[in-house]
């Protein structure tokens, strides 16, 4: 359709300044800096459209250069690069997503196309339709390889983004916030999760969620309002409550974009975007759910298993479990395994937000005896069950 976003060139942070790793080139501006030196030797060029205003590479040293997921200006260029010692991993044509993204996604990337074509025309929705059409969780072999390349690119981009956060804020301090995806906007659990995340982000904790609706959206929303007073967050939630349920895709997404427009953020670097909105790691396995448009950086995966492990691996500063059901309970015990064996190092507090809910679903009672028997010492004192945001903040910032 005319005006639809180019599926092979989502914004992916655009050409905004990015302190990349020394051997990777993620933007055309970075490439031009290296071309001025007449060498790309040993570097990795990731996901660039080099078929548009193609650079002259004929005299450039490309020994051991890797071009991963780049669109080149024809097979002759590709053959010439290989002859001169480069390694070329071409993009998979016909995919609506980049096969080697260099940067994490942003809300603008995933919502591209909504203004002209609604939810059905969004980049995020186009990728989900392609995912379903090619087998969903059991893709055909070509699609599987393409998806693995994409997710490897997200892994790489995630590492770079977290390095940017660590440079600005120091290591650690990442707090996961889990909970029900069906929690409506404006509900008490939604408001509690949002206010808790706002306070934690204001205390320089990195908020990490699964990138879905419900409690996950509330947490990223709270982080989005990290530098604003609590009444602004309350007003934003009241505004969002006009479209409370994510099943109403168009009004739900429109309300999120409306709040972002009413409370815009200044131009921010990667670390600033992570502070104002936090990190979201969603999956196209649940692509029927609207994109969470309040996260500062979004690492969207095809593999749900990789995505879930990444969330829990990163959340070493503690985890908040807001009211939720089967999916949340699964995450509780998956996280407990990591803490029991200290798989990813020491663990922060396990805060169960909502005494009534977690009394009726007494997973904390089972978790306590399990963590008490950890080979690394009694970990049961990490468990906090509370209705108090002050107590939750104290447990997660001590």
Beta strands, then each sheet from edge to edge (+ up, - down):
strand 1: 24-25
strand 2: 44-46
strand 3: 66-68
strand 4: 87-89
strand 5: 174-178
strand 6: 206-209
strand 7: 279-280
strand 8: 297-298
strand 9: 318-322
strand 10: 349-353
strand 11: 383-386
sheet 1: 1+ 2+ 3+ 4+
sheet 2: 8+ 7+ 6+ 5+ 9+ 10+ 11+
end
